Amino acid sequence: MLATEAVEATFQNRTYDLYSITKTLAGKFAKPERPVRDEIGGVITDDEEQKKR
């Protein structure tokens, strides 16, 4: 269970594990989106164009 793992990580001073467990429990674990650029270097904002690229 994640809550008990978080408590164990706290007592063992594993801050990275504690942080990742906390983010997972909070539901805020998402990849940051990066802009997609075309051949010229401009940013593509349309979803369909991004998928094609």
N, C-alpha and C positions, 0 to 999 in steps of 0.2 A: 504494500500500500504506500502511496506517495507521501502521505502525512508522516508515517513512521520513518521513512527514509529521510525526510526533511529534518526530523528531530535528531536522528543519528548523525546526519551531516553537520548539524549545528554543534553537537557535542564533540565531533571529531575535527572541527575547524576546516571543513571542506566547503569553502564559501562558493566556489564555482558550482558545485553540485546543488547547494542550497538555492542559489539564484535560479538555476535552470528548473528545478522542481517548483519553485515559487511561480515562475512565469508559466509553467505548464498548468498548474492548479488555477491560476488566475485567468487562463484562456487567452493570454496575450502573446502567444508564441507564433509570430508570423514573419515570413521573410520580407525584408524591405524590397520594394519594387524599384528596379533600375530603369532608367529611360532607354528606349530603343532608338538607335540612330540609323539614318539612311546612309547611302554611299557618300553623299556630300558632307555629312556630319550634322545635318539637321535632326531635330527630335521628331519622332513619329508619335502622334497622339491617338490616332484611330486604332481601335482594337484589332480590326481585320487586317489592317496594314502591318501591325506589329506581328501578328501570327504569320503572315506571308514572309516577313523578313526573317 
